[in-house]
Amino acid sequence: MSSFDFESLIETIPDYPKPGVVFKDATPLLADPEGFAAVIQALAEPYRDLGVTKVIGSEARGFMLGAPVALELGAGFVPARKPGKLPRKTVSQEYALEYGTDELHIHLDAVHAGDKTLLVDDLIATGGTMVAQVKLIEHLGAELMGIACLMELEFFNPRGILAKVTDKELHSLVKVK
């Protein structure tokens, strides 16, 4: 595990994007070359010897971490996008939001049976997007090797939510109580 102090470069912004919400802004950490490198290495480390072939990152902040983690692991990167953003045939999975639903799409030919996949995002809270991605991977017959996030909002119990759809452990670098 990295000894880098990730939290020191994560800004806390009260009442953003609305009153009562405390936003954790990781962009200062990603803007710091040493911090960014430490994040990518720490997210990739537990999966180095597992033969990961595809890293999946969800729109949009999951792209910022997922793509470099894929490079670090020698794997391909697959974006999980909102509806209407991918040009070829896709497979989709709906997930619940606080008020309503949304869905994620990946190209049908991006992940295959036999692929060993890793899900990467900047933050996990209620787990909806991760659960949707787990279901997409299962639908395509790929194997889930793990789930990695920079930040975990523990008060939402994302581990309990993920445990309902996978036995893979969540790897997070910063736990927010």
Helices and strands as residue ranges (DSSP letters): G 6-9, E 11-14, E 22-25, H 27-31, H 33-44, G 45-47, E 54-58, H 61-73, E 76-80, E 90-97, E 100-107, E 116-124, H 128-140, E 143-153, G 154-156, H 158-162, E 170-176
